[in-house]
């Protein structure tokens, strides 16, 4: 897995937010967390519970007195904000920002996230190379720390080519053969005839319509076996 960007939380206050940030990072393969002057000290009571198992990220987290100290070894830094800052910086959406990060192979990169209430201040934003903002509803643009980290982690994983789904839902049984379908038609139509389902003058039309309906289902061999088993059970139940 290519190295992901460092996640840097500036003066985070709530243990729950830091723990959920670690969880969001682990969801998408980010591993390095840095905390800048966390309020009320570190570690915080309840942070490990909020991480829901992502405690390896908390164990490896480093604490820094200032933001310049936290980013000193990085080559490229992004600042997340929901507000326009009036600074002459590139403004990127998360997907474009993470493509830029992935393209910087061999460079150390980081993403800044601000305080729960106030976000990053303008001086902190000025230390970044570019701004990342989210296409949220302008009437409610506030995200908590973990939500912001989750979105960035997701886009980084996509940009890094690691976004394949864990399962596909593909058919576990092969498509039904014509012979299997014809056998099903025969069983179904004979059973319906025995039950008196068909009006005499409409049997052929109804049978063709039902065959077309079953064809549209793109049935598998297992589907056919299941339906034929159900029909046998119904016929056995009606037998004297």
DATANOR-V745340 format. One record per residue. N is the residue number from 1. RES is the residue in one letter. PSI is psi in whole degrees, -180 to 180 (999 if undefined). NEAR is the number of other C-alpha atoms within 10 Angstrom. D_CENTER is the distance of its C-alpha to the mean C-alpha in Angstrom with 2 decimals. Layout:
N:RES:PSI:NEAR:D_CENTER, N:RES:PSI:NEAR:D_CENTER
//
This chain:
1:X:131:8:17.73, 2:X:150:13:18.88, 3:X:136:16:19.41, 4:X:173:22:16.91, 5:X:151:25:18.27, 6:X:137:21:19.91, 7:X:124:25:18.59, 8:X:117:28:21.73, 9:X:123:28:22.22, 10:X:116:26:25.56, 11:X:51:23:27.57, 12:X:148:23:24.86, 13:X:-44:18:26.59, 14:X:132:17:24.67, 15:X:-39:22:23.84, 16:X:-41:19:20.96, 17:X:-39:19:19.28, 18:X:-43:25:19.91, 19:X:-44:25:18.70, 20:X:-29:24:15.38, 21:X:-45:28:15.09, 22:X:-41:31:15.74, 23:X:-45:25:13.10, 24:X:-39:25:10.41, 25:X:-47:27:12.12, 26:X:-33:20:12.20, 27:X:-37:15:8.51, 28:X:17:21:8.49, 29:X:14:17:12.16, 30:X:143:25:14.10, 31:X:-18:20:17.32, 32:X:119:21:20.02, 33:X:132:22:20.56, 34:X:137:23:23.74, 35:X:127:23:25.27, 36:X:113:21:28.03, 37:X:59:19:30.69, 38:X:136:22:28.63, 39:X:140:15:30.62, 40:X:23:12:32.67, 41:X:179:11:32.16, 42:X:141:13:29.96, 43:X:167:14:28.86, 44:X:144:16:28.14, 45:X:131:11:28.67, 46:X:-6:13:25.58, 47:X:-37:21:23.14, 48:X:-36:23:22.57, 49:X:-40:14:21.95, 50:X:-22:19:19.25, 51:X:-13:24:17.47, 52:X:46:13:16.95, 53:X:-14:14:17.99, 54:X:43:21:16.84, 55:X:-19:18:20.55, 56:X:-31:15:21.02, 57:X:-41:22:19.53, 58:X:-41:22:21.92, 59:X:-32:11:24.74, 60:X:-2:12:24.36, 61:X:144:17:24.08, 62:X:149:15:27.12, 63:X:135:19:29.01, 64:X:144:17:30.84, 65:X:-34:13:33.61, 66:X:160:13:32.86, 67:X:-44:19:30.20, 68:X:-37:12:32.44, 69:X:-40:11:32.66, 70:X:-27:21:28.91, 71:X:7:23:28.38, 72:X:-35:8:31.69, 73:X:2:12:30.43, 74:X:151:13:27.66, 75:X:-24:13:28.35, 76:X:129:18:25.84, 77:X:136:21:24.38, 78:X:144:26:22.16, 79:X:127:22:22.66, 80:X:136:25:20.21, 81:X:149:24:22.09, 82:X:-5:17:22.08, 83:X:145:11:25.82, 84:X:132:9:27.96, 85:X:-6:13:30.10, 86:X:20:7:32.88, 87:X:145:12:32.43, 88:X:74:9:32.87, 89:X:153:13:29.47, 90:X:141:11:26.91, 91:X:121:19:24.16, 92:X:148:17:20.82, 93:X:160:15:17.55, 94:X:-40:22:14.51, 95:X:-45:19:13.98, 96:X:-38:14:17.73, 97:X:-42:23:18.02, 98:X:-29:25:15.70, 99:X:-39:16:17.52, 100:X:-43:15:20.64, 101:X:-48:23:19.63, 102:X:-33:21:18.87, 103:X:-16:12:22.19, 104:X:55:13:24.06, 105:X:134:11:24.39, 106:X:-8:10:26.72, 107:X:149:15:26.31, 108:X:127:17:24.98, 109:X:159:21:22.59, 110:X:159:25:21.39, 111:X:128:23:19.68, 112:X:135:26:21.69, 113:X:136:25:20.55, 114:X:-170:22:23.43, 115:X:154:18:24.94, 116:X:-43:18:23.54, 117:X:-42:10:26.33, 118:X:-9:8:27.49, 119:X:-155:24:24.91, 120:X:146:22:26.53, 121:X:171:13:30.17, 122:X:-35:11:31.61, 123:X:-38:8:33.17, 124:X:-40:15:29.89, 125:X:-35:23:28.24, 126:X:-17:16:31.31, 127:X:-8:15:30.50, 128:X:158:18:27.35, 129:X:-32:14:27.48, 130:X:164:20:25.20, 131:X:140:26:23.37, 132:X:131:21:19.72, 133:X:161:18:19.20, 134:X:143:18:16.57, 135:X:62:9:17.32, 136:X:170:11:17.51, 137:X:125:8:20.23, 138:X:-22:8:23.44, 139:X:-16:6:24.69, 140:X:84:7:22.08, 141:X:-1:13:20.62, 142:X:130:18:20.26, 143:X:147:15:17.08, 144:X:172:16:17.42, 145:X:-48:21:16.98, 146:X:-37:20:13.84, 147:X:-45:15:12.09, 148:X:-43:19:13.50, 149:X:-41:27:12.61, 150:X:-45:21:8.89, 151:X:-43:16:9.06, 152:X:-40:27:11.38, 153:X:-41:24:9.68, 154:X:-46:22:6.68, 155:X:-34:20:9.69, 156:X:-43:27:11.79, 157:X:-40:23:9.92, 158:X:-48:17:10.06, 159:X:-31:19:13.63, 160:X:0:18:14.58, 161:X:27:11:13.99, 162:X:21:14:11.70, 163:X:21:13:8.75, 164:X:142:9:10.40, 165:X:149:6:8.92, 166:X:-20:6:10.51, 167:X:159:6:12.66, 168:X:-21:7:14.04, 169:X:14:6:16.16, 170:X:157:6:19.16, 171:X:132:9:22.60, 172:X:-15:9:24.09, 173:X:144:11:27.54, 174:X:161:11:29.28, 175:X:148:15:30.37, 176:X:140:17:33.57, 177:X:166:13:36.78, 178:X:-39:9:39.41, 179:X:-42:9:41.64, 180:X:-41:17:39.10, 181:X:-42:19:38.57, 182:X:-38:12:42.34, 183:X:-40:14:42.88, 184:X:-45:20:40.41, 185:X:-45:19:42.15, 186:X:-47:14:45.47, 187:X:-43:17:44.46, 188:X:-46:18:42.88, 189:X:-39:20:45.79, 190:X:-42:12:48.44, 191:X:-41:16:46.88, 192:X:-37:16:46.67, 193:X:-44:14:50.25, 194:X:-31:11:51.47, 195:X:-2:11:49.83, 196:X:28:10:51.63, 197:X:-37:12:48.52, 198:X:131:16:49.88, 199:X:133:10:52.53, 200:X:-42:9:55.04, 201:X:-5:8:55.05, 202:X:7:9:51.23, 203:X:-47:15:50.12, 204:X:-42:13:49.54, 205:X:-46:11:47.53, 206:X:-41:15:45.33, 207:X:-43:17:44.82, 208:X:-41:12:43.76, 209:X:-40:12:41.30, 210:X:-36:15:39.75, 211:X:-43:17:39.54, 212:X:-40:11:37.76, 213:X:-45:11:35.30, 214:X:-36:15:34.57, 215:X:-39:12:34.26, 216:X:-19:9:31.58, 217:X:-9:9:29.45, 218:X:60:10:29.28, 219:X:149:17:30.16, 220:X:171:18:29.71, 221:X:-39:15:32.54, 222:X:-38:15:30.99, 223:X:-46:16:30.84, 224:X:-45:20:34.51, 225:X:-40:15:35.55, 226:X:-45:12:33.94, 227:X:-40:14:35.67, 228:X:-37:19:38.94, 229:X:-40:13:38.82, 230:X:-41:12:38.31, 231:X:-42:17:41.24, 232:X:-40:14:43.43, 233:X:-40:11:42.75, 234:X:-41:12:43.75, 235:X:-38:15:46.87, 236:X:-36:10:47.87, 237:X:-32:9:47.58, 238:X:-19:9:49.94, 239:X:141:6:52.43, 240:X:999:4:55.66
//
